[in-house]
Amino acid sequence: LVWRPDSTLTVTGRVSYEDSEHEAVAYSHPAPTVEFTVPQAALDAGIISPDITTVRGVRGIVPSADSLAITMGEDPRTGSDYPGDEQHVLRTTLTVAKDLAELPLVGATRLTSLTHYADTDNFQYQDANDFGSPSVLPSFGEVWFKTDTTLFSQELRWQSAGDGPVTWTVGALYWLEQTDFLDGSF
């Protein structure tokens, strides 16, 4: 939406909303060929649960991709594919631009205010490794993330409006962003 009450003032507003869903991506993974011992330093640092002392993986020549089955990440509790992710995004902007009269030493100038607000909710639920059925994975894991973000920003700019050999801009920006993140992954 654009409003021009006179030749020196322009007000522009924009609102957008997104509601999207994305299925989990199909992948393929070669069958594990060896068990690796988890380094003691990883266990001591708490990076990995002390209950997990080995992980299965692949060593040697990786098979041709043509010989691998492509599968979706299957939820072992339901036998169905993981849903993937869902996202809701509200975004608004308001821009007010005012052309000011010629000033001594600086000439024509423009004052601009840009206000932005956004609110996003994202839910992601899928196989952590994106490698297909957990029965063939080196280890089972899943991603379960809920992320809510709110953003507010306000920018003010004063700038030269002429086309002379020197142009300039002076401005300030305030930005406040808050994210709440819940990790319910297994």
C-alpha positions as CSV (number, residue, x, y, z in Angstrom):
1,L,0.0,0.0,0.0
2,V,1.5,3.4,-1.0
3,W,0.1,6.8,0.0
4,R,1.4,10.1,-1.3
5,P,-0.6,13.0,0.4
6,D,1.7,15.5,-1.3
7,S,4.8,15.6,-3.5
8,T,7.2,15.6,-0.5
9,L,5.8,12.7,1.5
10,T,5.5,9.0,0.7
11,V,4.1,6.3,3.1
12,T,4.6,2.7,2.1
13,G,3.1,-0.2,4.1
14,R,3.6,-3.9,3.4
15,V,2.1,-7.0,5.1
16,S,2.9,-10.6,4.2
17,Y,2.0,-13.9,5.7
18,E,3.4,-17.3,4.9
19,D,2.0,-20.7,6.0
20,S,4.1,-23.4,4.6
21,E,4.8,-27.1,5.1
22,H,7.7,-29.1,3.8
23,E,7.9,-32.9,3.9
24,A,11.0,-34.5,5.2
25,V,13.5,-35.1,2.4
26,A,14.2,-38.7,1.1
27,Y,17.7,-39.9,1.5
28,S,19.8,-43.0,1.2
29,H,22.6,-44.3,3.5
30,P,25.1,-47.2,3.0
31,A,24.7,-50.0,5.6
32,P,27.3,-49.7,8.4
33,T,30.4,-51.9,8.0
34,V,32.2,-51.3,11.2
35,E,31.8,-50.2,14.9
36,F,33.8,-47.3,16.0
37,T,34.8,-46.7,19.7
38,V,33.7,-43.3,21.0
39,P,36.8,-41.3,22.1
40,Q,37.1,-41.1,25.9
41,A,37.5,-37.3,25.6
42,A,34.0,-37.0,24.1
43,L,32.6,-39.1,26.9
44,D,34.5,-37.1,29.6
45,A,33.3,-33.8,28.1
46,G,29.7,-34.9,28.2
47,I,29.4,-34.4,24.4
48,I,28.0,-37.9,24.1
49,S,26.0,-39.9,26.7
50,P,28.3,-42.2,28.7
51,D,25.9,-45.0,27.8
52,I,27.0,-44.8,24.2
53,T,30.5,-46.2,23.9
54,T,30.4,-47.3,20.2
55,V,28.8,-46.0,17.0
56,R,28.3,-47.9,13.7
57,G,29.6,-46.3,10.5
58,V,31.1,-47.0,7.1
59,R,34.8,-47.7,6.4
60,G,36.3,-48.5,3.0
61,I,34.8,-47.9,-0.4
62,V,31.3,-46.4,-0.3
63,P,28.9,-48.3,-2.6
64,S,27.6,-46.7,-5.7
65,A,24.5,-44.6,-5.2
66,D,22.7,-46.6,-7.8
67,S,22.8,-49.6,-5.5
68,L,21.2,-47.8,-2.5
69,A,17.5,-47.7,-1.7
70,I,16.1,-44.2,-1.3
71,T,13.7,-44.0,1.6
72,M,11.9,-41.4,3.8
73,G,12.7,-41.0,7.5
74,E,10.3,-43.4,9.2
75,D,9.1,-42.7,12.7
76,P,9.7,-46.0,14.5
77,R,6.7,-45.4,16.9
78,T,4.2,-45.0,14.1
79,G,5.7,-46.7,11.1
80,S,4.8,-43.5,9.1
81,D,7.1,-40.9,7.6
82,Y,8.1,-38.0,9.7
83,P,6.1,-34.9,8.9
84,G,9.1,-32.6,8.1
85,D,8.6,-28.9,9.1
86,E,5.8,-26.3,9.3
87,Q,6.4,-22.6,9.2
88,H,4.2,-19.5,9.9
89,V,5.7,-16.1,9.2
90,L,4.0,-12.7,9.6
91,R,6.1,-9.8,8.4
92,T,5.1,-6.0,8.3
93,T,7.0,-2.9,7.2
94,L,6.2,0.7,7.3
95,T,8.4,3.2,5.4
96,V,7.8,7.0,5.7
97,A,10.0,9.2,3.4
98,K,9.9,13.0,3.6
99,D,11.7,15.3,1.2
100,L,12.9,18.4,3.1
101,A,13.5,21.9,1.8
102,E,16.9,22.9,0.6
103,L,19.2,23.6,3.6
104,P,22.3,25.8,3.6
105,L,25.5,23.8,3.0
106,V,23.8,20.4,2.4
107,G,21.1,21.2,-0.2
108,A,18.1,18.9,-0.6
109,T,17.7,16.1,1.9
110,R,15.4,13.3,2.7
111,L,14.3,11.9,6.1
112,T,13.3,8.2,6.1
113,S,11.8,6.1,8.8
114,L,11.7,2.3,8.3
115,T,9.8,0.2,10.9
116,H,9.8,-3.6,10.7
117,Y,8.0,-6.2,12.7
118,A,8.1,-10.0,12.2
119,D,6.8,-13.0,14.0
120,T,7.7,-16.5,13.0
121,D,6.7,-19.9,14.4
122,N,8.6,-23.0,13.1
123,F,8.1,-26.6,14.0
124,Q,10.5,-29.3,12.6
125,Y,10.1,-33.0,13.2
126,Q,12.1,-35.5,11.3
127,D,14.8,-38.2,11.3
128,A,17.9,-36.6,12.8
129,N,20.2,-38.0,10.2
130,D,17.8,-37.9,7.2
131,F,19.0,-41.3,6.2
132,G,15.8,-43.3,6.1
133,S,14.5,-46.1,8.3
134,P,16.0,-46.1,11.8
135,S,16.4,-49.9,11.5
136,V,19.3,-49.4,9.1
137,L,20.9,-46.4,10.7
138,P,24.1,-46.5,12.8
139,S,22.0,-45.1,15.6
140,F,18.5,-43.8,16.1
141,G,17.8,-40.1,16.5
142,E,15.2,-37.5,15.6
143,V,14.9,-33.8,15.4
144,W,12.1,-32.1,17.2
145,F,12.5,-28.3,17.2
146,K,10.0,-25.6,18.1
147,T,11.3,-22.1,17.4
148,D,9.3,-18.9,17.9
149,T,11.0,-15.6,16.9
150,T,9.8,-12.0,17.3
151,L,11.6,-9.2,15.7
152,F,11.2,-5.4,15.9
153,S,13.5,-2.9,14.2
154,Q,13.4,0.9,13.7
155,E,15.8,2.7,11.4
156,L,16.0,6.5,10.9
157,R,18.0,7.9,8.0
158,W,18.8,11.5,6.9
159,Q,20.5,11.6,3.5
160,S,21.4,14.0,0.7
161,A,18.8,13.9,-2.0
162,G,20.8,15.7,-4.7
163,D,22.9,14.2,-7.4
164,G,26.1,16.2,-6.8
165,P,29.6,14.8,-6.6
166,V,29.3,14.1,-2.9
167,T,26.3,12.3,-1.3
168,W,26.0,11.3,2.3
169,T,23.8,9.4,4.7
170,V,23.5,9.6,8.5
171,G,21.4,7.1,10.4
172,A,20.6,5.0,13.4
173,L,19.1,1.5,13.8
174,Y,17.4,-0.1,16.8
175,W,17.0,-3.9,16.6
176,L,15.3,-6.2,19.1
177,E,15.0,-9.9,18.3
178,Q,13.8,-12.6,20.7
179,T,13.9,-16.3,20.0
180,D,12.4,-19.1,22.1
181,F,13.8,-22.5,21.1
182,L,12.6,-25.8,22.5
183,D,14.6,-28.9,21.6
184,G,12.5,-32.0,22.2
185,S,14.8,-34.2,20.1
186,F,15.4,-37.8,21.1
